[in-house]
Amino acid sequence: MSTSEPSPPGAAFSVLYIGQSPDLACLEHWATSHGITAATGPPGDGDSGLLCAVADSDVLDGHGTGSQRALLQRARDLQIPCLTLDQAWSLAASAVGRQRTAA
């Protein structure tokens, strides 16, 4: 999980980022700067605000660290959607676009 600063208060949901790739860090930075909060810890049973997990290709291919694989498995066990980077970019752009349209 990356360790960037969470976004300002008021975000409606958070995303769990799993991995260490530059592409994942870029997505997290962009999303955070647009009001999508980065989850600060592993998913729990009461994480109603956790929208999804996003894992880089290393983690999804089983080549991540043990803790990264455990985070991904925990998210899957809780039936939290686990997205690829491409899927996450689409979701983030759509969410930000809807926020702007509603404002």
N, C-alpha and C positions, 0 to 999 in steps of 0.2 A: 504494500500500500504506500502511496506517496505521502509526503508530509507537508504539502503546501498549506498556506493559511486558508481557513474556511472563508466563504464569501460573507458579505454583510448579512445581518439579520433580515428575516422576511422571506427567505427562499422557501418555496412550498415543498421542496423535496431535496433529498441528497442522493449522491451517487458514490458507490464504493469503487475506487480505482485499484486494480490489482496488477502489479508489474512494475518494471523499471525502464521501459523503453522511452526514448526521446519522443516518439509519436504519442504515447500515452500521456507524458508530461505536457505536451503541447495541447492536447485535448483538455486535460484537467485545468490548465491555465486559462484557456479560452472560456471554458464553461464557468469557472469560478468568477472570472471577470464579467460574466453576463448573468450572475446571480444564482447559479446552480451550485449548491453547497457540496463540498467534498465530505463524505462520511469520515468520522474521526476514529473509528474503531471497527472491530469485526461485527458482522451482523448478529443481531439477537432476535429473540422471538417477538419482542415488542417494537421493532423498528418500522412503525407504520409510515414514516416519512422516507424510508429508503426505497427509491424508485427502482434501481437496478445496480448490478455490478458490471464493470467494464474491465475486461482482462486483455492484456496484450497477447500477441501470437505465441510468445514463448510459454506463457502460463497456460493458454488454451491447448497448446501442443504437448503439455506435460513436462516442459523443460524449466519451469519456474522453481523457486526455492520451495522447501517444505512448507514454510509458513504461507507462501502464496498459494500453493496447491490446497492447503487446508482452508484458507479463506474462500477460495472458489468453491470447494466442496460444501462448506457451511452455507454459502449463499444458495447453492443448488438444493441442499437439503431443506432449506426454508422456502423453496420455490420462488426465490427472487430471480427475475430474469437476468441472465448473464449474456452480455453483448460483446461482439467484436468491436474493434475500433471504428470500422466503417459504419456499423449499425449505430454506435453511440454518437458519431458525428451527425448522422441524420436525425436522431432523436433530439439531440441538444439544439441543433439549428431550428428544428420544428418547434420545440418548447419556447425558445427565445422569440421566435417569430410570433407565436401565439400571445406571449406576454405583451409584446409591443402592439399588436393589433387590438388587444383588449384594453390597453391603456388610453 
